Every structure is written in structure tokens, then in C-alpha cells.
Amino acid sequence: MRNPRHCAPIAALVCLALAQAGCTEKKAQALVVAAQTFASEAKGAVQNVRALYLADISSPDETFEKQSAQVAVAIEKEILSGSSMNDEKFAELLKGTTLSNPALSEINQEFDLLERAYSTFASMYESLPQGYLFSRQAVKNSEKHAINLTVQLINMAEEVEKHPLQFRGRRILLQERLKDVAGITNEELRQASIGILSKEIVHLRQEEEKANQQAILQCLRAAEAGKRVAQLIRDYDKLSLEDILTLTGDALGFASAITDSADVKALVAKYNGIRETIENDPYWAPLLDKAITDSGGTN
């Protein structure tokens, strides 16, 4: 029978090992939550900016009156030609004229790639808690992605702030209505039309400003989450569970403080400074992709 005094140190070592394993698992789980939060915030930012770009190049939907006029012209053409309106021609009338815009497809493809990049980053952490004892290398492998995606978000925010996007289709429709109003000869009717149109123009201006601002702020919320995740990855081995939870909580608190009433220009300037610090940091700089660094601060 073993001497109980000899078993005591072994039991203590086993308890210590189990405690450390439990702590390591909780650290991994905390990092997973931080990484998934970053990916979710980033996906929202990409969707916001995508919507702005699509609205900026989209043609206006034709009014009912214009569509009716086009159908009338087609019917008149058929009548004058003496041909009958068969099923195929009638189907064409119902389908209408569809204009394709290659730029729409290109923009969607570009933003699809961006969304996949953030989803790929999140997927790196899906099995991390289960394999937490062997996660050190998996965590380090995701580091390059985290810092590049963070800088990319800052670049997007700066681009939108410098070059606000427009709801171009709605602008074109309002411009056409301005021409119609100019042709109204009845003074009372013209003034009433001008009053209605003026309100719609101001409303459009406000919507554009709000959409651009929200896209910028969402990019910066995601960038804040990404910056903290990159910090967690860099210092993962040295950080305690408490450190990870504190850093994650600070990031979430700061991101939630970026509200619609925030000073957008000041925030963009702040994060441009963060990007410059990252680009000049001897640790982070080698991890950055040239395409991402070249796109920042050059517009």
C-alpha cells in the first residue's frame, strides 16, 4: 500500500493540472466570443457599406406613368405593323425592359468576398474550446487575419467619410420632377409643387447623411472589436482569463458608446491614428497585406 504522504504531492499536481486546464478552456471560450462578436459587427459593417455603394450606382425604378407610356408605344408599333399580338410578344410586354448594370455585379462580388473573409475568420474559432489544450497555434494562425480585417474596416470608414455616397436613383427622379415643376404655368399649382418637392429633397438629404454616418460608425464599432481581438491573440499566452474578459468588456463598452450622435469626423481621425500606429508597429507591420495598407489614407 502506498504511503499517503507520497500520494499527497501527486494529488496536488493533478488538481493543479485540472485547474489550469479549466482556466485554459475558459480563456479559449472567452476568445471565441470576442472573435465571433468581431465577425458579427464586421458583417454588419460590410452590409451597410454594400447597400450604400449599390444605391450610389443604381438607376431609378421607372414610374408607373413611364412604364405605361412604354407599353403604349409597343402596342401602337404592333398595330401599325399590322401584325398580331401573339403570346410571346404579350409576354415581353409583361416582362418590360430590364437594363443590366455590370457595376452592380462587380460591387456585389467584391462585397461577397469581404463577407466571406470575416466568416472565414469566425470559423477558425468554431472548434477552439473543444481543442483548447492544443489551441495556441490555431490562435496564432488567425492573428494576421484579425489585424488585416481591422485595418480594412478603418479604411472603409475613411473612404465613406471622405466621399459620401448618394441615393442616386432617387436623386434622378427628383431632378426629373424639378423639370416638370418648372413647366407648370399655373402659379398656385407651381408653388404648391415646389413646396412638396422641397420637403422631399431635404428628406433625401437627411436620409443620405444618416445612411453614410451609420455605415461609418458600424465600421468603427467593428474595428474596435477587431483591434481588441488582435490584441488578445497577440498576448493570448500571457493574458489571464480576467484580462481577456476585461479587454473584451472594454471593447464592447466602447463600441456601444459609438452612437448616432457621435462626432464622425473626430472618430474617423482617431481610428486613422490607430491605423497609422498599427502600420508603423514593428510587431503588426509585417503581418499587414500591402493591398490593404496601400488603400488606407490615399484618397
N, C-alpha and C positions, 0 to 999 in steps of 0.2 A: 504494500500500500504506500502511495506517495506521501511524503511529508507535506502537511498542509502549508507549512511555511514556504515550501518550494513552489506550491501552486499559486500562492497569492500574487507574486510578480507577473506570472503568466496571465492570470485573470485580469490584472490591471492593464496589461498590454492589450489584451483582447478588447476590453471595454474602451480603451483609448482609441484603438483602431476603428471600432464601430462608431464611436462618436465622431471621429474625423470623417469617416465615410458618409455619415448622415449630414454633416456640415457641408461636405463637398457636393452632395446631391442637392441640397437646398441652394447652394451657390449656383449650381448649374440651372436649376429651375428658375431662379431669380433672373439669371442672364437670358434664359429663354423668353420670359415675359417681357424683358426690356427689348429684345431683338424683335419679337412679334409686334410690340407696340410701335416700334420704329417702322416696320414694314407696313403696318396698317395706316399710320399717319402719312407715310410716303405715297402709298397707293392713292389716298385721298387727294394729295397734292398733285400727283400726275393727272388724275381725272379732272381736277379743276382747271389745270393749265391746258389740257387737251381740249376741253369744252370751249375755252377762250379762243384757241387757235382755229378750231373748226368754225366758230361763229364769225371769226375775223375774215375768213375766205369764202364763206357760204353765200350763195346767191339767194335773193329773196324768194319766198314762195309767191307764186303768181296769185293775184286776187281772183275772186270768183268772176268778176266782170271781164278780166283779161282772158281767162280760160274760156268763158262763154263766147267771147269775140273770136278766139282761135277756132273753136268748133264751128261757129257760123261761117267763117271763111272756108273751112274744109268742106262743109255741106254745099255752099254756093259753088265751089270748084267742081264738085261731083255733078251737080245739077247742070252746070254749063257744059261739062264734057259729055253729057248725055249718057254716062254710064250709070249702072245701078249700084246702090249701096249694099254690097254683099256682107256676109258675116265677118270676113277678115277686115274689111275697111271699117266696119262699125266697131270692131274690137279695138282698132287703132284709135278711133275717136275716144273710146272709153279710157284707154291707157294714157292718152295725152302725150306730150313731148317731154322726154326726160333728157336733161343735159348732164353729162358726166364731167366731173372736175377732178383731173388727175391729182391735184394738190391735196384733195381730201383724202385720197387713198394713201398718199405718201405720209401725211401727218399721222393718220391712224396707224400705219406701220411703225413709224418712229416711236409713238407713244405706247404701242403694244410691246415693243422691245424694252422700253423703260419699265413698264409694269411687270414684265417677266423678270427683269433684273432684281426688283425688290421682292418678288415672290420667291425667286431662287435663293435670295439671302435668307428669308424667313425659313425656307425648307431645310437649310443647313442645321437648324436647331430643333427640328421636329423630333429627333431621336436622342437628343443630348441628355436628358435626365436619365433615360434607361442605361446609357453608357457613360455615366458621369465619371467613373474612375479612369476612363480612357479618353476623356473629352478634351484634354489640353491641346492636342494637335488640331482637333476639329475646330476648336475656338480660334486658334491662331490662323487657320486657313481662311476664316471668314473676315479677318481683320482688314485685308486690302479692299474687300467689297464694301465694308462699312464706311471706311473713310472716303472712298471714291464716291459713293452714293450720297454721302453727306455734303461733299463739296458740290456735287451736281445739283442738289436741291438749292443751295445758296446761289449758284449760277442762274438757275431758272427764276428765282425770286428777283434777282437783279435785272435780268432781261425784261421781265414783265414790268418792273418799276420804271425802267428807262424807256421802254417802248410799249406803253399801254395798248392793249388790243381792243378792237371795236366789234360791235354787233353790226357788221357791215350790211347784211341783208335788210335789217330794219332801217338802217340809215338811207339806203337806196329808195326804199318805199316812201320814207318821209320826204326825201328830195323830190320824188315824182309828185307827191301831193302838194308840195310847195309850188310847183309849176302849175298845177291845176288851180290852186287858190289864186295865183297871180292872174289867171284868165277870167276870174269871176267879175262881172261888171256891176252887179248889184252891191252897193256899198255896205249895206247892213249885213247881207249874207257873207260878204268877203271878210268883214271884221269878226263876225262870229266864227268863221272857219279859221281865221288867223289865231283867235283865242284858243280854240280847241287844239290846233296844231302846235302852238307854243307850249302848251302843257305837256303834250306828248314828247316834244323834243327835250324838255327839261327832265321828264321822267326817264327817257332813254339815256340821257347823260348820267343821271344818278345811278341807273342800273349798271352801266358800263363801269363807272367808278367803283361801285360796290363789288362787282364781279372780279375786277382786277385786284382790288385790295384783298378780298378773301383768298384769292389764289396765292398772292404773295405771302400772306400770313400763314396759310396752310403749309406752304413750302418751308417757312422758317420754323414752324412748330415741328415739322418732321426733321428739319436739320438739327434742331436742338436735341431731339430724341436720338438722332444718328450720332451726334457728337458724343453724347454720353455713352452710347453703346460702344463706340470706338475706344473710348477711354476705359470702359470696363474690360474690353477684350485685351487692350494693351497691358493692363495691370491685373489681369484676372488671377494670376498665381499669387500676387502679393495682397490682394484685397480680401478682407473678411466678408462674411455674409452680411454683417451690419453695414460695412462700407458700401457694398453693392446695392443694398436696399435704400441707403441714404442717397446715393448718387441717382438711382432710378427715380426715387420720390422727388428729388430736386428737379430733375428734368421734366417730370410730369407736371409739377407745380409751375415751373416757368412756362411750359408750353400752354397750360390752361390760362395763364395770365396774359397771353398774346391774344387779346380780344379785338373786336371790330373797331374799337375806339383807340387802338394803339397808333402811335406815330410811325407810319410805314417807312418813311424816308430814314428816320433815325434807326429803326430796326434793321433795314437793309444795310445801312452804313456799318452798324455793329457787326453783322454777320459777314460783311465783306472783310472786316478786320480779322475776324476769326478764320476766314478762308486764307487770308494772307499769312496768318500765323501758322496754319497747317502747311501751306506751301513752302514756308521757309524753315519749318521744323526739321532738324536732321533725322528724326525718327520717322515722321509721317511722309516727308517729301519723296523718299524712294518708293513709297507704296502707291503714289498717285499716277494715274494714267495721263499721258501727255495730252490726249484729246480733251480731257476734262479740264486740265489746267489752262490750256490754250483758250478755252471757251469762256473763261471767267475774267471779268473786268476788261474786256477788249472792245466792248460795244460802246 
